[in-house]
Amino acid sequence: MVNKSEEKLEHARHALDGATSENIVALCKQYLGLLADYREQLYELANSGFRQKSAYSSSTGDLARKSFRAAIEKTTQERNRTELLLLSITTVSGYQAVEMLNRRNYEGHSDWELRASGVKSTSNSAQDLMTIQEAVDLASLLRREDHVAQNMARS
């Protein structure tokens, strides 16, 4: 059962590494679900194995506990890393959106401002006003594209 889960995790991790800006959120969520299932299986195996100590010597039992602990810690670190990635590409404030638009020189402008009525470049006409939600959605897309590009550069 664990080996099958490990295969699924490896496949999901590989898919996440090759994600596009369109599917990275879904792949993150899928991977997080598999990590949670795998971690639960590890806890169940560890607990059932430690209750049946009679078949193991003390040193073998200690080695098994260390192996389970290491696997659980690795899985927890991977979950935390993936949760952080998901938050970074989906949670964007209006101020962060403006910062991203300015950093990316979006539409040739680096003077984007957040206003009560929306987000606009000070050099554009009032007609070029973007709603705050549009700016946040755009910044989220730009973050996903940046992450995908960085991932491809590492490969």
N, C-alpha and C positions, 0 to 999 in steps of 0.2 A: 504494500500500500504506500509506504514512504517512497520507495523507488519510483513508482508511477508519479507521485506528487513532485518528486525532484525533476523528473523528465518534463512535466508540465511547467514547472518553474523555469527550467532552463529554456524551454521553448518561448515562454512569455517574456523572459528577460531578453532573449535574442530579438523578439518582435519589438519590444520597447526600444532596444538599441537602434533598430532600423525604422523607428516611427517617423511619420510625416507630421506636419503641423495640423493636418486634418484629423489624424487618428490618435495622437499622443495622449490626449485626455482619457479616451476610452481604454487605451492600452495600459495606462497607469492604474486605472481603477480595476481592470481585470487582474493585473499583476498583484495589486494590493490584496485583492480577494484570495488569490492563490497563496500568497505569503501568510495570510491569516489562517487559512485552512491547514497549511503545512506546519505552522507553529503549533496549532492545536493538536495535530497528530503527534508532534514531537513530545508535547506535554503528556498526552495520553500514554504513549509508549514508555516514556520515562517513569511515569507514576506506576504503571502496571508492572514494569520490569523491576522497580525497586521494592515492590511489595512481594515479589517472588524471588527473594535473595537466595534462597536455599540452594539453588543450582549454581550460584557463582561464588567464587572465592572473594575475599575482601578486596584484593588488588584488582580483580576483574571487574567487580562492582564499581570501584572507584574510577577505573578507566571508562566504563560505560557512562557513569554520571558526568565525567569530564567531557566526553564526546557529545552527550546530549546538551550539556550546558553550552558548549562551543557552537553547536548547530543552532540552538535557540538564540544565542547572542548574535550570530551572523545573520539570522533571519530577521531579528529585531532591528539590527543596523540597516539592513536592506529595506525594511519597511519604513523606517524613519527617513532614509534617503529618498525613497520614492514619494512619500507623503510630502516632503519638503519640495521636491520637484513639482508635484501636482499643485501645491499651493502657490508656488512661484509663477506658474504659467496660467493660473486661473484667477487669482486674487489680485486685483489691480484697483487702486483708488483713482479718483479723478486727478489728484496731484501726480501720482506715478504715471498715469497716462500722458499727461502734459510733458513730464520729464522724458518719457520714452519718445514721444513725437519730436521733441527738440533734439534729443541725442541722435535720432535717426534722420534728422533734417527732412522730416516727412513733407512731401509735396514741395520740396525746395525751401521750406521755411524752418527756422530755428527760434521762432518767437511766439510759439504757441502759449496761450494763457487759459487758465481756468476761470470762468466767469459764472455768475449765477444762472445765466441763460444758456450756458454751454461752453464749448471749447472752440477757440478760434485763433488764427494767426493775426497778430496785430497789423500785419501788412496786407491782409486780405480784406475784401469788402464784407460788410455785415451779412451778406447772403451766404457766405462760406462758413457759417456757424455749424458746428457739429454738436449733437447732444452729448451730454456727459456719458451716457450709456454707450453711444457709438464710439466715443473716444476710448472708453474702457475696453470695449470689445476689440477694437483695433489694436490697442496696446497689448492685450492678451494674445492676439494673433501674432503680433510682432515678436513677443517673448517666445512663443512656441517656435516660430521660424528661426529665431536666434539659437534656441536650444538644439534644434534639429541640425542647423548648420555647424554648430560646435561639435556635435556628436559625429557628423560626417567628417569633419576635419581631423578628429582623433582616430578615426578608423583607417 
